[in-house]
Amino acid sequence: MARGKLLTGIVIGAAAVAGAVLWRRRARQQDHLDLYFADGSMVSLEQGSPDAERLLPLARDVIEAARAV
């Protein structure tokens, strides 16, 4: 009986870790752009939206230039 509970606990723990890893990988794959304005408001543009598709290449260039310094 104790072995069954231990095995169940190990399986649940492993599934939780695997789920967390998969969730983080999926979240990391999608680019997004957050625009902050002087009045304190913010707009988040997800990859695939027309405005994001226009601005994401520029943002990538800025990040690449900042990393090169």
MDAnalysis code that builds the backbone (N, CA, C; Angstrom):
import MDAnalysis as mda
import numpy as np

u = mda.Universe.empty(207, n_residues=69, atom_resindex=np.repeat(np.arange(69), 3), trajectory=True)
u.add_TopologyAttr("name", ["N", "CA", "C"] * 69)
u.add_TopologyAttr("resid", np.arange(1, 70))
u.add_TopologyAttr("resname", ["MET", "ALA", "ARG", "GLY", "LYS", "LEU", "LEU", "THR", "GLY", "ILE", "VAL", "ILE", "GLY", "ALA", "ALA", "ALA", "VAL", "ALA", "GLY", "ALA", "VAL", "LEU", "TRP", "ARG", "ARG", "ARG", "ALA", "ARG", "GLN", "GLN", "ASP", "HIS", "LEU", "ASP", "LEU", "TYR", "PHE", "ALA", "ASP", "GLY", "SER", "MET", "VAL", "SER", "LEU", "GLU", "GLN", "GLY", "SER", "PRO", "ASP", "ALA", "GLU", "ARG", "LEU", "LEU", "PRO", "LEU", "ALA", "ARG", "ASP", "VAL", "ILE", "GLU", "ALA", "ALA", "ARG", "ALA", "VAL"])
u.atoms.positions = np.array([
    [0.827, -1.193, 0.000],
    [0.000, 0.000, 0.000],
    [0.871, 1.257, 0.000],
    [1.907, 1.293, 0.814],
    [2.790, 2.460, 0.873],
    [3.534, 2.626, -0.449],
    [3.899, 1.499, -1.092],
    [4.577, 1.579, -2.387],
    [3.684, 2.218, -3.439],
    [2.438, 1.887, -3.415],
    [1.485, 2.457, -4.374],
    [1.351, 3.960, -4.197],
    [1.290, 4.427, -2.948],
    [1.197, 5.864, -2.691],
    [2.479, 6.579, -3.109],
    [3.616, 5.950, -2.859],
    [4.891, 6.541, -3.251],
    [4.983, 6.637, -4.768],
    [4.612, 5.568, -5.446],
    [4.645, 5.567, -6.912],
    [3.691, 6.608, -7.480],
    [2.510, 6.724, -6.908],
    [1.544, 7.734, -7.348],
    [2.103, 9.135, -7.151],
    [2.743, 9.372, -6.036],
    [3.344, 10.677, -5.766],
    [4.459, 11.007, -6.744],
    [5.269, 10.020, -7.063],
    [6.360, 10.233, -8.024],
    [5.797, 10.529, -9.411],
    [4.781, 9.793, -9.818],
    [4.175, 10.000, -11.139],
    [3.531, 11.384, -11.217],
    [2.822, 11.792, -10.197],
    [2.181, 13.111, -10.184],
    [3.238, 14.214, -10.198],
    [4.291, 14.039, -9.416],
    [5.370, 15.032, -9.405],
    [6.061, 15.147, -10.754],
    [6.343, 14.023, -11.387],
    [6.985, 14.036, -12.701],
    [6.084, 14.675, -13.743],
    [4.794, 14.397, -13.671],
    [3.849, 14.998, -14.617],
    [3.775, 16.511, -14.412],
    [3.828, 16.963, -13.174],
    [3.788, 18.400, -12.896],
    [5.033, 19.093, -13.445],
    [6.192, 18.486, -13.253],
    [7.431, 19.063, -13.775],
    [7.404, 19.096, -15.297],
    [6.990, 18.002, -15.916],
    [6.926, 17.947, -17.382],
    [5.943, 18.989, -17.914],
    [4.813, 19.149, -17.271],
    [3.841, 20.150, -17.689],
    [4.388, 21.566, -17.566],
    [5.107, 21.848, -16.497],
    [5.696, 23.174, -16.310],
    [6.742, 23.465, -17.378],
    [7.558, 22.479, -17.703],
    [8.583, 22.667, -18.738],
    [7.931, 22.921, -20.094],
    [6.931, 22.148, -20.449],
    [6.238, 22.334, -21.729],
    [5.536, 23.685, -21.795],
    [4.924, 24.097, -20.706],
    [4.227, 25.375, -20.659],
    [5.207, 26.530, -20.858],
    [6.371, 26.464, -20.204],
    [7.363, 27.534, -20.351],
    [7.939, 27.576, -21.759],
    [8.172, 26.421, -22.365],
    [8.696, 26.400, -23.733],
    [7.704, 27.003, -24.711],
    [6.437, 26.677, -24.543],
    [5.416, 27.206, -25.438],
    [5.267, 28.715, -25.260],
    [5.323, 29.176, -24.037],
    [5.194, 30.604, -23.770],
    [6.393, 31.370, -24.315],
    [7.547, 30.766, -24.328],
    [8.764, 31.426, -24.787],
    [8.796, 31.579, -26.302],
    [8.078, 30.763, -27.033],
    [8.140, 30.777, -28.488],
    [7.397, 31.950, -29.110],
    [6.431, 32.508, -28.448],
    [5.644, 33.581, -29.023],
    [6.232, 34.934, -28.626],
    [6.552, 35.730, -29.624],
    [7.029, 37.080, -29.368],
    [5.850, 37.990, -29.108],
    [6.099, 39.001, -28.313],
    [5.099, 40.035, -28.110],
    [5.815, 41.350, -27.875],
    [5.107, 42.416, -28.017],
    [5.660, 43.747, -27.903],
    [4.795, 44.530, -26.931],
    [5.416, 45.071, -25.894],
    [4.703, 45.906, -24.928],
    [5.078, 47.356, -25.170],
    [4.091, 48.186, -25.393],
    [4.305, 49.610, -25.613],
    [3.813, 50.366, -24.383],
    [4.712, 51.124, -23.768],
    [4.385, 51.912, -22.588],
    [4.299, 53.377, -22.984],
    [3.274, 54.063, -22.519],
    [3.040, 55.456, -22.872],
    [3.271, 56.354, -21.663],
    [3.483, 57.638, -21.912],
    [3.806, 58.599, -20.857],
    [2.688, 58.728, -19.825],
    [1.459, 58.479, -20.222],
    [0.348, 58.602, -19.273],
    [0.201, 57.377, -18.370],
    [1.103, 56.399, -18.525],
    [1.077, 55.205, -17.677],
    [0.336, 54.031, -18.283],
    [-0.260, 54.211, -19.424],
    [-0.979, 53.106, -20.050],
    [-0.007, 52.217, -20.826],
    [-0.446, 51.010, -21.127],
    [0.373, 50.047, -21.847],
    [-0.500, 49.274, -22.825],
    [0.081, 48.952, -23.974],
    [-0.590, 48.112, -24.963],
    [0.349, 46.947, -25.259],
    [-0.167, 45.739, -25.229],
    [0.620, 44.555, -25.542],
    [0.156, 44.012, -26.886],
    [1.092, 43.888, -27.817],
    [0.785, 43.382, -29.152],
    [1.344, 41.972, -29.285],
    [0.504, 41.030, -29.608],
    [0.917, 39.646, -29.764],
    [1.386, 39.391, -31.186],
    [2.272, 38.404, -31.320],
    [2.749, 38.009, -32.643],
    [1.556, 37.580, -33.485],
    [1.506, 38.074, -34.714],
    [0.409, 37.752, -35.606],
    [-0.535, 38.917, -35.840],
    [-0.551, 39.880, -34.909],
    [-1.395, 41.050, -35.141],
    [-0.713, 41.964, -36.156],
    [-1.473, 42.704, -36.944],
    [-0.874, 43.535, -37.997],
    [0.141, 44.556, -37.472],
    [-0.171, 45.204, -36.362],
    [0.754, 46.190, -35.797],
    [2.028, 45.529, -35.285],
    [1.890, 44.368, -34.670],
    [3.062, 43.667, -34.156],
    [3.955, 43.191, -35.290],
    [3.368, 42.730, -36.365],
    [4.169, 42.257, -37.492],
    [4.997, 43.390, -38.101],
    [4.510, 44.599, -37.976],
    [5.236, 45.755, -38.490],
    [6.325, 46.200, -37.515],
    [6.069, 46.094, -36.205],
    [6.996, 46.622, -35.208],
    [7.994, 45.596, -34.665],
    [7.654, 44.307, -34.674],
    [8.548, 43.288, -34.116],
    [9.914, 43.241, -34.791],
    [10.017, 43.339, -36.123],
    [11.361, 43.348, -36.720],
    [12.213, 44.526, -36.238],
    [11.581, 45.677, -36.040],
    [12.310, 46.839, -35.526],
    [12.762, 46.598, -34.088],
    [11.894, 46.004, -33.294],
    [12.242, 45.714, -31.904],
    [13.378, 44.692, -31.833],
    [13.354, 43.698, -32.694],
    [14.445, 42.716, -32.718],
    [15.769, 43.377, -33.076],
    [15.739, 44.327, -34.032],
    [16.951, 45.048, -34.401],
    [17.495, 45.854, -33.234],
    [16.602, 46.502, -32.481],
    [17.020, 47.299, -31.328],
    [17.647, 46.397, -30.262],
    [17.022, 45.266, -29.986],
    [17.555, 44.338, -28.985],
    [18.913, 43.797, -29.426],
    [19.030, 43.448, -30.679],
    [20.308, 42.925, -31.201],
    [21.405, 43.978, -31.097],
    [21.083, 45.230, -31.408],
    [22.070, 46.308, -31.310],
    [22.473, 46.551, -29.858],
    [21.513, 46.455, -28.940],
    [21.821, 46.669, -27.521],
    [22.707, 45.547, -26.976],
    [22.513, 44.335, -27.439],
    [23.331, 43.217, -26.974],
    [24.756, 43.304, -27.519],
    [24.922, 43.938, -28.679],
    [26.243, 44.042, -29.310],
    [27.140, 45.055, -28.605],
    [26.549, 45.913, -27.805],
    [27.345, 46.973, -27.141],
    [28.101, 46.421, -25.978],
])
